[in-house]
Amino acid sequence: MYSQESISGRRRGRPEPTAETLSGLACLVCATDYRAASAPEAVVVSHRDGRPLLACRGTCARMAGGSVDGLDETPLPLDERVRRHQDAAHRDAPHEDARHQGDPS
């Protein structure tokens, strides 16, 4: 098992979460893509900007939140997380008319 010191060091050295991680599609610690059929069970380990962050049950959850089972909270179903991620990506993408504003051609 990992020591508390090594877990704390891992937390400090972690890069900013990706869009997939923030959408609950990838593990906060190991970046496993939960859309893969062989992906382990995801558990909620913390929140950021009001959104749950997920990690693989077990070592990743312990490294991210201190408990192998995460928080006592059920994550949204995967298909709902995927839909919300796609909606956010579509909303954040530049629109066709915005790209051509000011372009005389």
Secondary structure, 3 states (H helix, E strand, C coil): CCCHHHHHHHHHCCCCCCHHHHCCCECCCCCCECCCCCCCCEEEEEEECCEEEEEECCHHHHHHHCCCCCCCCCCCCHHHHHHHHHHHHHHHCCCHHHHCCCCCC
